[in-house]
Amino acid sequence: MATKQELLALAANTENLIARTPRPAAHQLEQRDRIIAAAHAAGITDAEISAARQAQ
């Protein structure tokens, strides 16, 4: 099981990857949605993910 910090890093990395991909495939978007949902379930907010994205 991933720690909250690991899940936050994964969510931020995934968001950054999608942002850099000109036309992400449906499976990439679905995977991102699952990762973000898991982060939310762990108590991570969108603001925390955004801050982690900007810190990278």
C-alpha positions in Angstrom: 0.0 0.0 0.0 1.3 3.4 -0.9 1.8 6.1 1.7 -0.1 9.4 1.4 3.1 11.1 0.3 3.8 8.5 -2.4 0.2 8.8 -3.6 0.5 12.6 -3.7 3.7 12.3 -5.8 2.0 9.8 -8.1 -1.0 12.1 -8.6 1.2 15.1 -9.3 3.4 13.2 -11.7 0.4 11.8 -13.6 -1.3 15.2 -13.9 2.0 16.7 -15.2 2.3 13.8 -17.7 -1.2 14.3 -19.0 -0.6 18.1 -19.2 2.4 17.5 -21.4 0.7 15.0 -23.7 -0.8 16.6 -26.8 -3.6 14.1 -27.2 -3.7 11.7 -24.3 -5.3 8.3 -25.0 -8.5 7.3 -23.2 -6.7 4.8 -21.1 -4.3 7.4 -19.9 -7.1 9.7 -18.8 -8.9 6.8 -17.1 -5.8 5.9 -15.2 -5.3 9.5 -14.2 -8.9 9.6 -12.9 -8.4 6.4 -10.9 -5.2 7.8 -9.3 -6.9 11.1 -8.5 -9.8 9.3 -7.0 -7.5 7.2 -4.8 -5.7 10.4 -3.7 -9.0 12.0 -2.8 -10.0 8.8 -0.9 -6.8 9.1 1.1 -7.7 12.7 2.1 -5.5 14.5 -0.4 -7.1 17.6 -1.8 -6.9 19.1 -5.3 -5.0 22.0 -3.8 -2.3 19.7 -2.4 -2.0 17.9 -5.8 -1.7 21.3 -7.6 1.0 22.5 -5.1 2.9 19.3 -5.6 2.7 19.7 -9.4 4.0 23.2 -9.3 6.9 22.1 -7.0 8.2 19.6 -9.5 
